[in-house]
Amino acid sequence: MKHNFYAGPSILPQSVYKQAQEAIENFAGTGVSLLSISHRSKEFSAVMERARALVKELLKLDDDFEVLFLQGGASMQFLQIPYNLMRSKSAYLDTGTWAFKAAKEARYFGEVDVVASSKDKKYTYIPKMYQIPEDADYFHITTNNTIYGTQMHAIPDSPVPIVADMSSDIFSREMDFNRFGLIYAGAQKNMGPAGTVMVAVRKSLLGRTGRDIPTMMNYQTHIDKASMFNTPPVFAVYGSMLTMEWVKNKGGLKAMEKINDEKSRLLYDELDRNPLFITHVAKEDRSKMNVTFDLKDDSLKERFDNMWKEAGIVGLKGHRSVGGYRASLYNALPLESVRVLVDVMKELERTA
Ligand SMILES: *Cc1c(COP(=O)(O)O)cnc(C)c1O
């Protein structure tokens, strides 16, 4: 079995692969494939309901929240959010490529106040000192910056509702999720197969823009139809449901946080100890999901690459815009895989 460090689409629990495979052959005892049954069947409707309920349960969301599974990925949310929530002004924290892209789309709908940016230092830290304008309709943050390997370990106090892109750290740690106005996450990092984006939105924030919203773009459309206004991405929703059941059975977010702490500590300790490696991210902002690092001496690259590939590791290459290496330590990645990577790093030091 491979040690899968891909950033997304990424590793899912082994049991999910197995259950999904079975459902493709014979879904819920119907004798037909999950891929070939009406999404209006009672068997699939139950999947959608269960998936929506599990998000609320895992995040302990209050009754004001509605959970949707939509298409278009997190990138579609970059525009659907301002479409639905922004009257004339919004605020954004620029902590990386995805945050930057989100702010860009909001500009189609009005004034965007970028309260702070870490672009000056190649997004290697999370800005802490900034003012959130009280006349903004919402404040948008990216809780984990997948490409650069930074993570917000504290959520700021905000005078306006906080909208959070949690694509790469959803279900990875405990937090008071009721502090948010809207939470969204593309499934393919830490929740399930590619093809759907989860949106948890407070009903009380909707219908305030004074703008006509096209049917498919309007959250209210999907809320009214229980996330089944049109054909949902059935496989992605099913896989997400299975993964959330797995998280729940493992002990929920508390248990995920514990193992994620352990995995990331093991790798960062080695990065801090091993003189061959360097990580550019500010220590207090290090991500527990995506660990970015590099070799100090480029001439060791071929040797290191061969060693980790031989150890059965895949997906360790950094994002094409950053280079270097990135180890993604999502919920489903076993501690053992991190041990194998750390052993390879030690072995490189010993033999370099
Ligand atoms: C991957 C990612 C996105 C983009 O997701 P798509 O579903 O491909 O649109 C957005 N935000 C973050 C934080 C991501 O990691």
The ligand as an SDF file (V2000), in Angstrom:
LIG
                    3D

 15 15  0  0  0  0  0  0  0  0999 V2000
   -8.4070   23.3270   -3.2530 C   0  0  0  0  0  0  0  0  0  0  0  0
   -8.9050   24.5640   -2.6300 C   0  0  0  0  0  0  0  0  0  0  0  0
   -9.8230   25.4100   -3.2660 C   0  0  0  0  0  0  0  0  0  0  0  0
  -10.3290   25.1480   -4.6570 C   0  0  0  0  0  0  0  0  0  0  0  0
  -11.2000   24.0720   -4.6530 O   0  0  0  0  0  0  0  0  0  0  0  0
  -11.9750   23.6180   -5.9710 P   0  0  0  0  0  0  0  0  0  0  0  0
  -13.0000   22.6750   -5.4080 O   0  0  0  0  0  0  0  0  0  0  0  0
  -10.9770   22.9720   -6.8720 O   0  0  0  0  0  0  0  0  0  0  0  0
  -12.5980   24.8130   -6.5930 O   0  0  0  0  0  0  0  0  0  0  0  0
  -10.2650   26.5230   -2.5860 C   0  0  0  0  0  0  0  0  0  0  0  0
   -9.8220   26.8170   -1.3520 N   0  0  0  0  0  0  0  0  0  0  0  0
   -8.9240   26.0380   -0.7150 C   0  0  0  0  0  0  0  0  0  0  0  0
   -8.4700   26.4130    0.6540 C   0  0  0  0  0  0  0  0  0  0  0  0
   -8.4430   24.8870   -1.3270 C   0  0  0  0  0  0  0  0  0  0  0  0
   -7.5500   24.1190   -0.6990 O   0  0  0  0  0  0  0  0  0  0  0  0
  1  2  1  0
  2  3  1  0
  2 14  2  0
  3  4  1  0
  3 10  2  0
  4  5  1  0
  5  6  1  0
  6  7  2  0
  6  8  1  0
  6  9  1  0
 10 11  1  0
 11 12  2  0
 12 13  1  0
 12 14  1  0
 14 15  1  0
M  END
$$$$
